[in-house]
Amino acid sequence: MSIVRNLALMGTSTAMRLGFGMLTFVVMARVLGPTQFGVLMLWLSVATLLALVANYGLTPYLLREIGAAPERAPLVMAEVLSAKLLLTGGILILAIAALPFLDAGSRAVFLLLLGAQLADALTEFLNVGFRATNRFGHETRIASLAVLLQFSIVALLLWWQPTPLMAATAFLLSRLAVLLVTWVAQRRYFAALRPASPAKAWARLLATRSYAVDFGLQSLLGQVDSIVLNHFVGTAAVGLYQAGMRLFNGGAQAAGVLANVFLPRAAAAAEAQDGGHGLRRESSRVQWAFVGFGLIFGLALCGLADPLVRLLFGAQYLGLIDVLPWFGLLFFVRFFASSWGVLLTSAGAQRFRAAMNAVHWTVIGALSVVLVPRLSLVGWLISLTVGNALLAAAYVWRGRQLSGAGWRQPALAMLALAGFLPFLHVPR
């Protein structure tokens, strides 16, 4: 029952984030239009890529470490907080040094968005304290308040002045407000939380390098896209693509829900001396949950493409209708890969994940050079899908070695791919 309860609480929290987070981007996309929205999303992608360094893969690391040894939670949280602050300071110094190389109109937008993403990284760190110690109800209440606060600030400021600069300002103010609320709430449960010494922080950074590489490579999706598409196609295409990515990322929040609930349990099972029975049981639950949601949401993006685009984004984004089914296929393939990726993390195979993510991005890069100039957005999505399919195959191979899992889930996932074929169209 605890799994069901935790999933329900995390689901409620994520539903709030999904609904109001998506509504926030829908408002921005409609108000700014594809070109200005593309400019905003381009710089948001750059800021997010830099903020990945501050994230450093410490969220899955914390979930695994605290899940395996809950009594060490305060110590681990303190050392990771110190590591995060060290990385955040370094990123800010680097960003300020880069300002002279940016055009004058982009500097303020970039800095504001970077500040927002760094604040969000610290908020995510604090939320791990709730999840890893089974206090999902507390995070649900805070998340509900946070998303309402964010939507209100963004909508109000864009109504006053609909520009990328004002949108970036709203992002920063909302993220700072959420960080403050989360910090005050978390202090009740980690009252003694203080940054550890720089030496401890550095030791944690060295110990989590494989997590950092894996997390960074996984998180490139949705961020490096803007840079690639801006180079080959232009900012209007970035705006169109990122509108579709808002829907994709909205559903992808479920991956965080499932990982946050199952990863500590799977990590504990991996440490248990029971011949691997607990790990196989937990991994089976993870796999079916991921694949089931991936299939449902992916097919929804395919079958509801027309009404979703017209209702949410309007006439300026009608070109997204034929592209959205490709987002649906990618969503399913990525969730299938994630179902085995959680198993690898819980079993401590983070270095393998990092190596395979590097290979999969190499494949994506090679394909995109050929396909994006010819097929535009669809070419990029095909490249991503092929890369994620190869990543999934590698995860299944290694995951079966570690857990002894069977072939039933991969076989049914392969059959499910046929459901996407009627919706896919390649532009001429």
DRENRO-256070 format. One record per residue: residue in three letters; z negated, y, x negated of N, C-alpha, C in turn. Coordinates in steps of 0.05 Angstrom, whole numbers, plus 5000, padded with zeros to 4 digits. Atoms other than C-alpha are relative to their C-alpha. Layout:
# DRENRO-256070
AlaZYXZYXZYX/...
# end
This chain:
# DRENRO-256070
Met500049764984500050005000500050254983/Ser500049765017498850474942502850094992/Ile497249935007506250444923501250155023/Val498949874977508250624994498950285004/Arg501349744996503251184998500950204978/Asn499149825022505251474930502950085004/Leu497249944994512651424948500250205023/Ala500049824977511151775014499250284991/Leu500949745009507352334980502050144982/Met498049895017512452424925502650065015/Gly497749954984517952374977499750265015/Thr500549744986514852945017500350234981/Ser499749785020514253374955502950044993/Thr497349985008521353224935501850105023/Ala498549914977524053335005499750315003/Met500349714999521054035004501650134978/Arg498549885022523954174935503049985006/Leu497250044994530653884957501050205021/Gly499149834978531154265022500150304992/Phe500149715006528954954999501450064973/Gly498549965025531754864928503050025005/Met497250004994538554704956500750255017/Leu499649764984537955265007500250254983/Thr500049785019536455744950502850034987/Phe497449995013542955564914502350055020/Val498049944979546955564979500150305006/Val500049714996544756284991501350144977/Met498849875024546656474920503049965000/Ala497150065000553456124925501550175020/Arg498749854979555156464991500150304994/Val500249715004552757154971501750094976/Leu498749925025555757164901503049935000/Gly497250095002562356784913500449834976/Pro499650195021565356264867500050124971/Thr499749895028566856724807497350104990/Gln502649905009560157094803497949784999/Phe501850235000556456454821500549834975/Gly499350145024560256124764498950134975/Val501249865022557956664716497049944998/Leu502950065000550756564737499449724991/Met500550285006551155814732500849934971/Leu499350045028554555844664497650074982/Trp502249915017548756234634497449845007/Leu502250174994543755814672500249734985/Ser499650245015546855204639499350034971/Val500749955028546255514570497050014997/Ala503049985001538955694584498749735003/Thr501250274995537554994610500349824975/Leu499650165024540654674548498050074978/Leu502049925019536055084504497249915008/Ala502750084990530054924548499649704997/Leu500350295004531454184538498449944974/Val501550045025528654264468497050025006/Ala502849964992522054514499499049765016/Asn500850234984522053924547499649764982/Tyr500350195022523253444489499549715009/Gly500650274990522752824533497149935003/Leu502950054999515252914538499049905028/Thr500850094974515052774613499949705002/Pro500150294999517052034610498049894979/Tyr501950095020512851974547497150015011/Leu502649974988506652234583499549795021/Leu500350204978507851784643499549724988/Arg500450265012508351174598497349984986/Glu502550015015502451344553497650005018/Ile502449984983497651534608499949765019/Gly500050244983499950954652498949764985/Ala500950235016498550464595497050034992/Ala502849965008491850784576498950255014/Pro500949764985489051254631497650144987/Glu502349875011482651384593500750204978/Arg499249825022486551754539501550255011/Ala498449794988489752244589499250284990/Pro500649735009485852874569500950064971/Leu499149975027487252764495503050034997/Val497149995001494652624505501150265012/Met499149754987495453214552499650244982/Ala500549775018492253694502501950014977/Glu498250005023496553474444502950065009/Val497349944990502953494486500350295008/Leu500049724994501154184512500550174975/Ser499749865025500554424440502949974990/Ala497350045009507254114423502050165016/Lys498249854983510554444483499950304993/Leu500349715007507855134465501450064973/Leu498749965026510355044393503050015003/Leu497150014996517354864417500950255016/Thr499349774984517455424469500250254983/Gly499949775017515755944417502450004981/Gly497650025017521255694371502550065015/Ile497649944985526455724426500250295006/Leu499949724994524556434445500950164975/Ile499249865025525256664372503049964995/Leu497250065004532056314367501750165019/Ala498549864979534456634432500250304993/Ile500049725006532457334411501850064976/Ala498349975023535957244344503049985007/Ala497250044992542357044381501150225017/Leu499249794981542557654427502350184989/Pro497849835010546958084381502849875002/Phe497450144999552457554386501149975029/Leu499250014972552757594463501150275009/Asp499149744990556458114502497850135016/Ala502249844989552058674530499449925029/Gly500550064972552958474603498749735005/Ser501250274997550457764591497249974989/Arg502550045015544357884548497649985019/Ala502350004982539458054604500049755018/Val499850244983541957494649499149754985/Phe500750235017541256984593497049994995/Leu502850005006534257204573498249945024/Leu501650054976531657214644500149715008/Leu499750284992534456524659498649814980/Leu501450175019531756244594497050015005/Gly502849984993524856514611499249835024/Ala500650164976525256184679500049704993/Gln499950295007527255504649497749914983/Leu502350075017521755524597497549995017/Ala502350014982516655684651500049745017/Asp499750254984519355104692499349764983/Ala500750225017518554644632496949974998/Leu502950025001511154814628498849915026/Thr500950094973510354714703500349705002/Glu499550294999513454024697497949844984/Phe502150125016508553854642497449985016/Leu502550004984502654044687500249805023/Asn499750194978505453634744499649714992/Val500450275010505353014701497149925002/Gly502850064998497853064701499249895027/Phe500550104973497852964776501149715003/Arg498650264995502852384776498849774984/Ala500950225017500151984718497249915007/Thr502850074992493051994747499849965030/Asn499950084972495251814818499050215020/Arg500849794981493852494850502550135012/Phe497449914989500552544886499650205023/Gly500549824978497552904946499650284991/His500449725010495453504904502650124992/Glu497449895008502353584875501750065025/Thr498449964975505453524945499350275012/Arg500849744988501454114971500950244983/Ile499149785017502954544910503050035000/Ala497049995000510354364910501050145026/Ser499249884975510854564983499750314999/Leu500449725003507855244969502050124980/Ala498349895021512055334906502950045009/Val497249974993518855214937500450215022/Leu499949784980517355674996499950274986/Leu500349765016515256204946502650074986/Gln497549965015521556104904502350105019/Phe497849924982526356144963499650285010/Ser500549744990523056764990500750224980/Ile499549805021523457144924503050024995/Val497250005005530656944911501650135023/Ala498549894977533157094981499550305004/Leu500649724996529557764985501450174979/Leu498849845021532058024918503150005002/Leu497150014997539257784930500950165024/Trp499449844977539158114998500050304993/Trp500249725008537158764964502450074981/Gln497849945018542358714908501349734991/Pro498750265005547358124906501649994974/Thr498750015026548858084831498849774984/Pro501150215017547957544777497450094986/Leu502449905013542757994743497649985018/Met502250014981538558044806499249715005/Ala500650294996539157284817498449894977/Ala501550095024536757164745497150115001/Thr502749884998530857644756498349845021/Ala501450164979528957264820499249734990/Phe500650265012529256604782497550024983/Leu502349975018524356854730497550055015/Leu502449944985519457154779499049765016/Ser500850234985519456534822498849784983/Arg501050215017518456054764497350084988/Leu502649915010512756474736497849975021/Ala501950034978509356484804499249705004/Val500550294997510055724810498249904977/Leu501550085023507355624739497050095003/Leu502849904997501156054755498549835021/Val501250164978499755674820499349724990/Thr500550285010500454994785497850004979/Trp502149995021496155204726497250025012/Val502649974987490455434771499149745013/Ala500650254986490754794812499349774980/Gln500450215019491054334751497450044984/Arg502449955015485154664718497549875013/Arg502250144987480654334770499649724988/Tyr500150285008482353654741500249964970/Phe500050005029483453814668498750264990/Ala501449755006478254354661499850064970/Ala500349975029477654234587502750014985/Leu497450015012485154254575500450244982/Arg499549805019486454654512502149904980/Pro498150095020492154644461498649874976/Ala501250135024490654174403501050154976/Ser499249865024491654374331503049974995/Pro497250025007498654504304500749734986/Ala499550265013497953874261500349785020/Lys499950204979496653454323502650035015/Ala497549954986502553784358502449894984/Trp497850095017507153634300500149694999/Ala500150295000504852914298501149885026/Arg498950094975506452834372503150035001/Leu497149955001513353134361501449784984/Leu498850215017514852634306499949735014/Ala500350264986512252054349501849975024/Thr498550014975516652234408503050084995/Arg497249925005523352364374502049845016/Ser498150164984526751784409500150095029/Tyr500149894973524352054476501550265002/Ala498649755000527052734458503049975001/Val497150045001533952484440501049885026/Asp499250134975534352034502499950205023/Phe500349804978531852584549502250214998/Gly498049805004536453104519502849915007/Leu497350104994542652674524500349945030/Gln499950054972540952464595500350265016/Ser500049744985539853194616502450174995/Leu497549845003546553434591501650015025/Leu498550004975549453234658499250245018/Gly500549774983550153854701499750264984/Gln500449765017549154324642502450044981/Val497749985017554554184590502650025016/Asp497749994983559354124648501150295002/Ser499149734996559554874658501450114975/Ile498849915025561255004585502849884997/Val497450145002566854484585502050115020/Leu498249914979569854714651500750294997/Asn499449725005569355444633502150034978/His498149995022573255304569502849915010/Phe497450114993578854894602501150135026/Val499149924974579155184673499350285008/Gly500849734993575155834681497550005017/Thr502649974986568856114715500249935029/Ala499850074972571456024786499749705004/Ala500350294999572055274773497149924995/Val502950055005564955284745498450045026/Gly501449944975562555604810500449785021/Leu499350224981566155074852498549744993/Tyr501350245009563554504810497050015003/Gln502949984998556454754808499050005028/Ala500850024972556354824883499849705008/Gly500250294995557854074887497649884985/Met502250105016552753944832497350065013/Arg502549954986547354274875499449775020/Leu500450224982548353724927499349754984/Phe500550235017548553194872497150014990/Asn502749985012542153454839497849985022/Gly501950024978538753504907499349715005/Gly500550294996539552754917498849884975/Ala501050125025538052614844497050044996/Gln502949975001530952874855498649745006/Ala501250264993529652184883499549834975/Ala500450155025530351894813497350074988/Gly502649925010524352304792497749895017/Val502050124982520452064853499549714992/Leu500350285006521851334837498949954972/Ala501050035028520751404762497050074998/Asn502749915002514251784771498049815013/Val501750194987511451264818500049734985/Phe499850265011513950634784499649984970/Leu500150025029514050804710497249954990/Pro502750075010506450824699499249715007/Arg500650274992505850164738501549804982/Ala498550185017511449844698499050004971/Ala501149985028508550094632497449834998/Ala502450165000501849784651500649705001/Ala499250284999505349134669501249904974/Ala498950085025509049124603497849944979/Glu502250045018502349164567498349755007/Ala501750224991499248604608500949734986/Gln499550265013498647904577500349795022/Asp499550194978501747514635502749864997/Gly497550135004508047234604502450165011/Gly497849844990512247814631500449995030/His499650024971511347644705499750275013/Gly500449734987508548334723502350194995/Leu497849825006514148694687502549935016/Arg497750094984519448274723499750095029/Arg500549934972516148414790500450305004/Glu499849714998515649164778502950094996/Ser497349925005522649214749501849945024/Ser498450074976525548864810499750215022/Arg500549794980522249374856501550264992/Val498749765009524949944814503049985004/Gln497150034999532049674812501150015028/Trp499049994973532849554886499650275013/Ala500549744989529750224903502250204990/Phe498049825012534550594856502749955012/Val497450074991540750224877500450055030/Gly499849944971539250274952500350295006/Phe499749714995538251024950502650104989/Gly497549915012544151124903502449945018/Leu497750074983548850754950500050175026/Ile500149854975546451115014500850294995/Phe499449725005546651814984502950044990/Gly497349985010553151694946502149985022/Leu498150034978556851455008499850245020/Ala500349764983553952045047501650244989/Leu498449795012557152524998503049965005/Cys497250064995563752165009500750055030/Gly499349994972563652105085499550275013/Leu500749744987560652795100501050234983/Ala499149795018564453195047500950255016/Asp498949774986568253635097497950165015/Pro502049844986562453835143497950124981/Leu502049895019557653925084501050254987/Val498949765014562254405047500350235019/Arg499549784981564154805109497450125010/Leu502549904989557054865135498450144979/Leu501849895021553455005069501350224984/Phe498949815019558355385026502250195012/Gly498149834987563755665072502849984990/Ala497150025005571255795067500750044971/Gln499449955029570956024994499949754984/Tyr500550245016569155324972501549755012/Leu498650224988574054895012501349814980/Gly498950175021577054634947498149784991/Leu502050195008570554244938500249745017/Ile500050234981571953774997501249754987/Asp498750235013576753314958498649914975/Val501450075025572253324897497349865006/Leu502750104994565653144931499749705000/Pro500250305003567152394938499749904972/Trp500350085028567752354863497150054991/Phe502849975005560752644859498449775012/Gly501350234987558652084907500149754983/Leu499750235017561451544862498350024975/Leu501649965024558251844800497049975007/Phe502850024993551651894837499149705001/Phe500750294998551651144853499949874972/Val499950125027553750934782497650094983/Arg502249895016548451384751497349885009/Phe502550124990542951114796499849714993/Phe500050285009544950404780499149994971/Ala500849995028544250574706497050074998/Ser502849925001537550914719498149785008/Ser501750224992534850294753499249824977/Trp500650155024535249934687498850174978/Gly501149825020533550544645496950025002/Val502949994996526550574676498749754988/Leu501050255012525549844656499950024970/Leu500049985029527549994584497850194990/Thr502149825008522750584580497349875002/Ser502650134996516950184608499549784979/Ala500350215020518349634558500050114971/Gly500149885026518450124500502650014985/Ala497450015013525950084486501350275000/Gln498949734999526850834480502150054979/Arg498049955021530750814415502749885009/Phe497450114990535950354447501250195020/Arg499049814980536550834506501350244986/Ala498949765014537551424459502749944987/Ala497650075013542851064419502349975020/Met498050054980546650844481500950265014/Asn499349744988546351554511501950154981/Ala498249875019549551814447502849895002/Val497450134997555151304454501450095025/His498849944974556251464527501150295001/Trp498949725001556952214514502450024981/Thr497650005018561852074457502449915016/Val497850094983566151684507500850225020/Ile499549794981565552244558501650234987/Gly498649795014567652764507502849934994/Ala497250095007573752364485501850005025/Leu498450014975576052254557500650285011/Ser499749734988574952974578502250164987/Val497849855013579653254526502749945011/Val497450084988585252864559500150065030/Leu499950004971583252864632499550285013/Val500749754988580253554645502450205001/Pro497649824998586553964627502049915021/Arg498050104980590653504673498950005028/Leu501150054973585953374731497750195008/Ser502149794994580953964727497449865006/Leu502750104994574353804762499949705003/Val500050294997576353094781500249864973/Gly499850115027578252954708497249984987/Trp502650005012571253144686498249795014/Leu501750194985567952724741500849714994/Ile499150275008572252114722498949944972/Ser501150045027570052204650497049935001/Leu502950054997562752234671499549725011/Thr500450264987563451614715500549774981/Val499450215019566651194662497849984979/Gly502150005020561451404611497449885011/Asn502550104989555651244658500349705007/Ala499650294995558750564676499649844974/Leu500550145026558850374602497050004993/Leu502949985005551650624596498549795016/Ala501350204983549650184655500349724990/Ala499550275011552849574624498249944976/Ala501850045023548949674560497149975008/Tyr502750024990542449784598499549725012/Val500450274988543449134638499849794979/Trp500150205022544848734575497350004986/Arg502649995014538548984540497749955019/Gly502250044980534248994603499549715007/Arg500350294994535648264618498749864976/Gln501350135023533648084547497050055000/Leu502849935001526948444555498449885023/Ser501550084976525148224625500749735012/Gly499250254988528947594641501050035028/Ala499049954973531747924704502649855005/Gly497550154993537447574741502450195004/Trp497549864997544547784758500550105028/Arg499549944972543747884833500450305005/Gln499849714995542548634832502650124987/Pro497549905011548348794783502449905015/Ala497750114985553048334822500450155026/Leu499849854974551548674889500850294995/Ala499349735006552149354857503050024994/Met497150015005559149174832501649985026/Leu498750034974561148964903499950265016/Ala500349754985558449614931502050224992/Leu498149805010563350014889502550015018/Ala497650004982568949804938499750195023/Gly500449814978565750244991500850284994/Phe499249725008567650874952503050034998/Leu497249975006574950724941501650145021/Pro498449864980577750965009499750314999/Phe500649724999574751654997501250154975/Leu499349885026577451784926503050075000/His497349915003583752194915500450154974/Val499449875026586752394848502150225005/Pro498149784996590153084849502549964984/Arg497550025014597453114831500750254984/
# end
